[in-house]
């Protein structure tokens, strides 16, 4: 089970790509995660990641995400990659300070 990462308070970078994940693991503070890669999975929503205020980079390429909501609490997020998903509407990013956004 990947939810154990919430207990790794010194973890800075996580690559959980290509794992057939259907949802994001529970990421609860005090987590100091700066970089997370969940690409090439079967993730359909962004639940569980919205409270990681330390997160700078998030890669969710090649998943089944349809809606960008749930990131409101990621106040430090600078780079978000959602290439090759099923997103039909872009919203929920208004209050974030994203510098790089990938949506191809």
Phi, psi and omega in degrees: 000134184274349181298346180297341182297337178297340180268357180265080189292347178260002180292125180253329183225136181227127173243106179242034180285157176056048182236008181059029178292137178260346176210162177286146178290161177291118181245092184252142177298156008273094179250132182255024184299127179257327187223129179225133178238112177241030183289160177057052174232199179239035184287134183247347179213170185256020177299150175083351181253346188291351181251013179268088185290341181276345188297124179259321184229132180226121179248117179234031179299151173055058175231199180244031184286130181251336185223139177263086174215148181110002181259005187305328181275356180277066189295340180262358186300124181248329182227127181230125179240119181232032179300146173057053172239195182242039184285127180252340181218133179260114177203167179089006181252001188302325186262005180262157180254056183286131178264326182229126180229122179250123182223030183285000000 
